[in-house]
């Protein structure tokens, strides 16, 4: 049988991509404006401007909390930007180069992520589609039921497959996985 590739959907992730780019653009433009303002206004340095900004926000907490917030805010902000661009780069790169996120072969199911993870159909009993609605949000995933005696450490103790933001619906993905699993079991007999 031919391998089946499931991709992450740019269309389904478009809102996150656009909102992330807008948030980063707005915050960087604010930083640039503050920096330019401090160059024009020679009485204050850039650091003094931001200290005043944070201390103004948290005046009732005092100088210590404003300084701690400044020390925490900057690394967290750049941490978020780093992971957002890493996620966006991988999403766009994989779609442009046609690299699937999930690959279903005759003998295994592969999650194409950093390091990769391959699930052998010989170790899996079945795949079950699950859906849960909590406070208006619907979560969908595929649960992996392993055969008895399988060492889960071999599979990084993964028991669920993420199904949001893919080109295939969760139901179709589960059906494809169970079809390949049944074909693998039939060949083993």
VEXVEXDO-791299 format. One record per residue (C-alpha): residue number from 1; z, x, y. Coordinates in Angstrom, 3 decimals. Layout:
num / up / east / north
NUM / Z / X / Y
...
This chain:
num / up / east / north
1 / 0.000 / 0.000 / 0.000
2 / -0.524 / 0.996 / 3.594
3 / 2.403 / 2.029 / 5.768
4 / 3.569 / -0.502 / 8.330
5 / 4.546 / 0.766 / 11.789
6 / 6.842 / -1.238 / 14.059
7 / 6.856 / -0.148 / 17.705
8 / 9.240 / -0.694 / 20.595
9 / 7.635 / -3.197 / 22.941
10 / 7.015 / -2.180 / 26.535
11 / 6.559 / -5.859 / 27.446
12 / 9.969 / -6.839 / 26.030
13 / 11.638 / -3.848 / 27.718
14 / 9.757 / -4.219 / 31.033
15 / 12.637 / -5.830 / 32.914
16 / 14.966 / -3.006 / 31.942
17 / 12.352 / -0.400 / 32.888
18 / 11.624 / -1.942 / 36.303
19 / 15.274 / -2.660 / 37.177
20 / 16.284 / 0.852 / 36.156
21 / 13.562 / 2.458 / 38.273
22 / 14.485 / 0.248 / 41.242
23 / 18.206 / 1.036 / 40.925
24 / 17.523 / 4.769 / 40.773
25 / 15.044 / 4.616 / 43.672
26 / 17.466 / 2.665 / 45.865
27 / 20.434 / 4.939 / 45.173
28 / 18.398 / 8.104 / 45.694
29 / 16.987 / 6.709 / 48.944
30 / 20.538 / 5.935 / 50.101
31 / 21.615 / 9.473 / 49.281
32 / 18.567 / 10.856 / 51.094
33 / 19.265 / 8.660 / 54.118
34 / 22.877 / 9.836 / 54.214
35 / 21.738 / 13.441 / 53.912
36 / 19.184 / 13.049 / 56.726
37 / 21.776 / 11.232 / 58.834
38 / 24.164 / 14.165 / 58.457
39 / 21.456 / 16.605 / 59.500
40 / 20.767 / 14.565 / 62.647
41 / 24.458 / 13.982 / 63.357
42 / 25.712 / 17.558 / 63.482
43 / 29.315 / 16.538 / 63.971
44 / 29.769 / 15.585 / 60.301
45 / 28.784 / 17.405 / 57.151
46 / 27.247 / 15.649 / 54.154
47 / 30.491 / 15.921 / 52.190
48 / 32.531 / 14.535 / 55.093
49 / 30.152 / 11.561 / 55.344
50 / 30.599 / 10.719 / 51.656
51 / 34.346 / 11.328 / 51.763
52 / 34.539 / 8.913 / 54.672
53 / 32.393 / 6.422 / 52.772
54 / 34.562 / 6.520 / 49.653
55 / 37.823 / 6.651 / 51.576
56 / 36.671 / 3.674 / 53.595
57 / 36.072 / 1.756 / 50.381
58 / 39.398 / 2.703 / 48.905
59 / 41.518 / 3.213 / 52.012
60 / 44.438 / 1.314 / 50.552
61 / 44.492 / 3.624 / 47.518
62 / 44.753 / 6.741 / 49.607
63 / 43.006 / 10.076 / 49.857
64 / 43.770 / 11.088 / 46.274
65 / 42.063 / 8.090 / 44.684
66 / 39.038 / 8.406 / 46.963
67 / 38.633 / 12.056 / 45.986
68 / 39.075 / 11.260 / 42.294
69 / 36.493 / 8.492 / 42.590
70 / 34.046 / 10.903 / 44.221
71 / 34.636 / 13.457 / 41.476
72 / 34.107 / 10.823 / 38.758
73 / 31.247 / 8.897 / 40.408
74 / 28.787 / 11.764 / 40.818
75 / 28.806 / 13.011 / 37.186
76 / 28.750 / 9.457 / 35.798
77 / 25.817 / 8.565 / 38.057
78 / 23.779 / 11.558 / 36.901
79 / 24.818 / 10.923 / 33.293
80 / 23.432 / 7.365 / 33.537
81 / 20.219 / 8.598 / 35.174
82 / 19.747 / 11.245 / 32.459
83 / 20.061 / 8.760 / 29.594
84 / 17.917 / 6.160 / 31.341
85 / 15.044 / 8.605 / 31.889
86 / 15.422 / 9.920 / 28.344
87 / 15.170 / 6.364 / 26.978
88 / 12.236 / 5.443 / 29.274
89 / 10.396 / 8.690 / 28.458
90 / 10.728 / 8.139 / 24.706
91 / 9.660 / 4.510 / 24.978
92 / 6.535 / 5.308 / 27.001
93 / 5.704 / 8.472 / 25.021
94 / 5.952 / 6.656 / 21.692
95 / 3.683 / 3.835 / 22.857
96 / 1.096 / 6.178 / 24.405
97 / 1.013 / 8.454 / 21.346
98 / 1.286 / 5.503 / 18.902
99 / 4.492 / 6.757 / 17.295
100 / 6.216 / 3.844 / 15.517
101 / 9.972 / 3.322 / 15.862
102 / 10.275 / 1.923 / 12.319
103 / 7.978 / 2.899 / 9.467
104 / 7.880 / 0.906 / 6.228
105 / 6.356 / 2.891 / 3.361
106 / 6.012 / 2.091 / -0.349
107 / 9.268 / 3.834 / -1.257
108 / 11.352 / 3.862 / 1.913
109 / 12.148 / 2.546 / 5.351
110 / 12.225 / 5.159 / 8.143
111 / 13.926 / 4.909 / 11.529
112 / 12.022 / 7.296 / 13.741
113 / 14.757 / 8.557 / 16.041
114 / 16.253 / 11.954 / 16.853
115 / 16.745 / 13.575 / 13.444
116 / 15.105 / 10.625 / 11.691
117 / 16.753 / 8.480 / 9.042
118 / 15.083 / 7.433 / 5.803
119 / 16.405 / 4.638 / 3.602
120 / 15.192 / 4.752 / 0.008
121 / 14.403 / 1.327 / -1.435
122 / 15.927 / 2.548 / -4.717
123 / 19.378 / 2.437 / -3.060
124 / 19.011 / -0.978 / -1.401
125 / 19.753 / -4.351 / -2.947
126 / 18.297 / -6.572 / -0.185
127 / 17.724 / -7.029 / 3.541
128 / 19.256 / -10.094 / 5.212
129 / 18.247 / -11.471 / 8.611
130 / 21.307 / -12.405 / 10.694
131 / 21.536 / -14.317 / 13.944
132 / 24.662 / -15.015 / 15.969
133 / 25.067 / -16.879 / 19.237
134 / 28.010 / -15.840 / 21.421
135 / 28.496 / -17.293 / 24.925
136 / 24.812 / -18.112 / 25.371
137 / 23.529 / -14.740 / 24.122
138 / 21.792 / -14.563 / 20.775
139 / 22.128 / -11.369 / 18.765
140 / 19.630 / -10.723 / 15.986
141 / 19.799 / -7.956 / 13.421
142 / 18.924 / -7.129 / 9.838
143 / 21.779 / -6.309 / 7.524
144 / 21.223 / -3.798 / 4.735
145 / 22.996 / -4.546 / 1.471
146 / 23.178 / -1.408 / -0.629
147 / 23.512 / -1.265 / -4.401
148 / 26.968 / -0.554 / -5.768
149 / 27.872 / 3.109 / -5.917
150 / 25.557 / 4.232 / -3.103
151 / 27.069 / 6.893 / -0.832
152 / 26.742 / 5.500 / 2.709
153 / 27.266 / 8.939 / 4.242
154 / 23.759 / 9.744 / 3.056
155 / 22.511 / 7.059 / 5.465
156 / 24.930 / 7.865 / 8.327
157 / 26.841 / 4.715 / 7.297
158 / 24.157 / 2.498 / 8.853
159 / 24.480 / -1.080 / 7.598
160 / 22.460 / -2.934 / 10.264
161 / 19.009 / -2.493 / 11.760
162 / 18.487 / -3.182 / 15.458
163 / 15.725 / -5.721 / 16.047
164 / 15.667 / -6.271 / 19.817
165 / 12.770 / -5.056 / 21.934
166 / 10.326 / -4.508 / 19.045
167 / 6.705 / -5.586 / 18.702
168 / 7.506 / -7.501 / 15.497
169 / 9.877 / -10.428 / 15.318
170 / 13.105 / -9.865 / 13.355
171 / 12.070 / -12.478 / 10.778
172 / 8.725 / -10.749 / 10.137
173 / 10.385 / -7.334 / 9.932
174 / 12.892 / -8.643 / 7.387
175 / 10.086 / -10.281 / 5.379
176 / 8.071 / -7.014 / 5.338
177 / 11.134 / -5.054 / 4.224
178 / 11.960 / -7.503 / 1.423
179 / 8.307 / -7.578 / 0.260
180 / 8.207 / -3.795 / 0.007
181 / 11.607 / -3.780 / -1.678
182 / 10.392 / -6.325 / -4.281
183 / 7.199 / -4.324 / -4.870
184 / 9.259 / -1.133 / -5.352
185 / 11.563 / -2.896 / -7.853
186 / 8.542 / -4.288 / -9.720
187 / 6.975 / -0.815 / -9.995
188 / 10.271 / 0.628 / -11.258
189 / 10.276 / -1.789 / -14.218
